[in-house]
Amino acid sequence: MWKKIKPYIISIAIALAVGGLSALLTRGNMDIYAEIQKPALAPPGWLFPVVWSILYVLMGISSAMIYVKSGLPSADNQNGLAVYALSLVVNFF
């Protein structure tokens, strides 16, 4: 059982670590969001960390699914994981 869930736990942890480090480096910016004038349908500030956490968990699950399904690494699977890694870097910055 551990062998089946280990890739998921590691992938989710990596994604959340990238998001957590990014949030740690930009923690004061939500104060700016609270001060600016927003349209009536703008989401509240507390919603951003919740949604980003959910997105990072889903990204981790998706990457683990590609990794687990691959069995033998194919070019498509390697390309998919490379695009995922690039998206983590872009999301960090």
Backbone hydrogen bonds in HBPLUS format (Angstrom, degrees):
<---DONOR---> <-ACCEPTOR-->    atom                        ^
c    i                          cat <-CA-CA->   ^        H-A-AA   ^      H-
h    n   atom  resd res      DA  || num        DHA   H-A  angle D-A-AA Bond
n    s   type  num  typ     dist DA aas  dist angle  dist       angle   num
A0004-LYS N   A0001-MET O   3.00 MM   3  5.30 133.5  2.23 104.0 116.5     1
A0005-ILE N   A0001-MET O   3.22 MM   4  6.62 152.6  2.30 154.4 161.7     2
A0006-LYS N   A0002-TRP O   2.90 MM   4  5.72 139.0  2.07 149.0 158.0     3
A0008-TYR N   A0005-ILE O   3.08 MM   3  5.27 119.8  2.46 102.3 117.4     4
A0009-ILE N   A0005-ILE O   2.99 MM   4  6.29 162.1  2.03 161.4 166.6     5
A0010-ILE N   A0006-LYS O   2.98 MM   4  6.15 169.4  1.99 159.4 162.1     6
A0011-SER N   A0007-PRO O   2.93 MM   4  5.95 161.7  1.96 141.9 147.7     7
A0012-ILE N   A0008-TYR O   2.93 MM   4  6.01 162.8  1.96 149.2 154.0     8
A0013-ALA N   A0009-ILE O   2.91 MM   4  6.00 156.9  1.97 144.8 152.0     9
A0014-ILE N   A0010-ILE O   2.93 MM   4  6.15 156.7  1.98 150.4 156.2    10
A0015-ALA N   A0011-SER O   3.09 MM   4  6.29 168.3  2.10 147.8 150.8    11
A0016-LEU N   A0012-ILE O   2.89 MM   4  6.07 166.6  1.91 154.0 158.0    12
A0017-ALA N   A0013-ALA O   2.85 MM   4  5.91 147.6  1.95 143.0 152.2    13
A0018-VAL N   A0014-ILE O   3.03 MM   4  6.30 157.6  2.08 152.3 157.1    14
A0019-GLY N   A0015-ALA O   3.04 MM   4  6.32 165.1  2.06 149.7 154.0    15
A0020-GLY N   A0016-LEU O   2.71 MM   4  5.80 153.8  1.78 144.6 152.8    16
A0021-LEU N   A0017-ALA O   2.88 MM   4  5.98 159.4  1.93 146.8 151.7    17
A0022-SER N   A0018-VAL O   3.02 MM   4  6.17 158.1  2.07 145.6 151.9    18
A0023-ALA N   A0019-GLY O   2.90 MM   4  6.09 156.8  1.96 145.4 152.0    19
A0024-LEU N   A0020-GLY O   2.87 MM   4  6.04 148.9  1.96 143.1 152.0    20
A0025-LEU N   A0021-LEU O   3.06 MM   4  6.29 151.6  2.14 145.4 151.8    21
A0026-THR N   A0022-SER O   3.14 MM   4  6.35 132.3  2.38 140.4 152.7    22
A0029-ASN N   A0026-THR O   3.10 MM   3  5.71 164.1  2.13 123.4 128.4    23
A0031-ASP N   A0028-GLY O   3.30 MM   3  5.82 150.2  2.40 109.2 116.7    24
A0032-ILE N   A0029-ASN O   3.13 MM   3  5.26 127.2  2.43  98.5 111.0    25
A0033-TYR N   A0029-ASN O   3.31 MM   4  6.73 152.8  2.39 143.1 149.9    26
A0034-ALA N   A0030-MET O   3.11 MM   4  6.37 147.6  2.22 140.5 148.1    27
A0035-GLU N   A0031-ASP O   3.25 MM   4  6.50 136.4  2.45 137.7 148.4    28
A0035-GLU N   A0032-ILE O   3.06 MM   3  5.18 130.8  2.31  98.3 111.6    29
A0036-ILE N   A0032-ILE O   3.14 MM   4  6.39 141.0  2.30 153.6 163.0    30
A0042-ALA N   A0039-PRO O   3.19 MM   3  5.51 166.5  2.21 117.5 118.8    31
A0047-LEU N   A0044-PRO O   3.15 MM   3  5.72 154.0  2.22 114.6 122.0    32
A0051-VAL N   A0047-LEU O   2.97 MM   4  6.14 170.7  1.98 161.0 163.2    33
A0052-TRP N   A0048-PHE O   2.93 MM   4  6.03 169.2  1.94 158.5 161.9    34
A0053-SER N   A0049-PRO O   3.01 MM   4  5.97 153.3  2.09 136.1 143.3    35
A0054-ILE N   A0050-VAL O   3.08 MM   4  6.37 159.5  2.13 148.3 153.6    36
A0055-LEU N   A0051-VAL O   2.89 MM   4  6.16 160.1  1.93 151.7 157.6    37
A0056-TYR N   A0052-TRP O   2.88 MM   4  6.09 159.9  1.92 151.6 156.3    38
A0057-VAL N   A0053-SER O   2.99 MM   4  6.22 157.0  2.05 148.6 154.7    39
A0058-LEU N   A0054-ILE O   2.97 MM   4  6.21 162.7  2.00 151.7 156.4    40
A0059-MET N   A0055-LEU O   2.86 MM   4  6.08 151.0  1.94 147.4 156.0    41
A0060-GLY N   A0056-TYR O   2.95 MM   4  6.13 153.4  2.02 144.1 150.9    42
A0061-ILE N   A0057-VAL O   2.94 MM   4  6.24 156.4  1.99 150.3 156.7    43
A0062-SER N   A0058-LEU O   2.93 MM   4  6.10 159.0  1.98 145.4 151.3    44
A0063-SER N   A0059-MET O   2.99 MM   4  6.21 160.9  2.03 148.2 152.8    45
A0064-ALA N   A0060-GLY O   3.02 MM   4  6.18 155.1  2.08 144.9 151.9    46
A0065-MET N   A0061-ILE O   2.91 MM   4  6.15 150.7  2.00 147.5 155.7    47
A0066-ILE N   A0062-SER O   3.11 MM   4  6.43 154.9  2.17 147.8 153.6    48
A0067-TYR N   A0063-SER O   2.96 MM   4  6.18 160.9  2.00 146.4 152.1    49
A0068-VAL N   A0064-ALA O   2.78 MM   4  5.91 167.0  1.80 155.7 158.7    50
A0069-LYS N   A0065-MET O   2.95 MM   4  5.88 161.2  1.99 142.6 148.6    51
A0070-SER N   A0066-ILE O   3.08 MM   4  5.97 141.0  2.24 140.5 149.5    52
A0072-LEU N   A0070-SER O   2.57 MM   2  5.42 104.9  2.12 124.2 107.3    53
A0078-GLN N   A0074-SER O   2.96 MM   4  6.18 163.2  1.99 153.5 158.5    54
A0079-ASN N   A0075-ALA O   2.85 MM   4  5.98 155.3  1.91 145.7 152.9    55
A0080-GLY N   A0076-ASP O   2.86 MM   4  6.05 155.9  1.92 146.9 153.8    56
A0081-LEU N   A0077-ASN O   2.97 MM   4  6.19 160.2  2.01 149.1 153.8    57
A0082-ALA N   A0078-GLN O   2.90 MM   4  6.05 145.3  2.02 141.2 151.4    58
A0083-VAL N   A0079-ASN O   2.92 MM   4  6.14 157.3  1.97 150.1 155.3    59
A0084-TYR N   A0080-GLY O   3.00 MM   4  6.20 152.3  2.08 141.5 149.6    60
A0085-ALA N   A0081-LEU O   2.92 MM   4  6.14 157.9  1.97 143.2 148.6    61
A0086-LEU N   A0082-ALA O   2.93 MM   4  6.18 156.8  1.99 146.2 152.7    62
A0087-SER N   A0083-VAL O   2.86 MM   4  6.13 150.2  1.95 144.2 152.8    63
A0088-LEU N   A0084-TYR O   2.95 MM   4  6.31 145.6  2.08 147.8 157.3    64
A0089-VAL N   A0085-ALA O   3.08 MM   4  6.42 154.4  2.15 146.4 152.9    65
A0090-VAL N   A0086-LEU O   2.93 MM   4  6.23 162.7  1.96 152.5 157.0    66
A0091-ASN N   A0087-SER O   2.84 MM   4  5.95 161.4  1.87 145.5 151.1    67
A0092-PHE N   A0088-LEU O   2.90 MM   4  6.06 144.1  2.03 141.0 150.8    68
A0093-PHE N   A0089-VAL O   3.15 MM   4  6.49 158.0  2.20 150.0 154.2    69
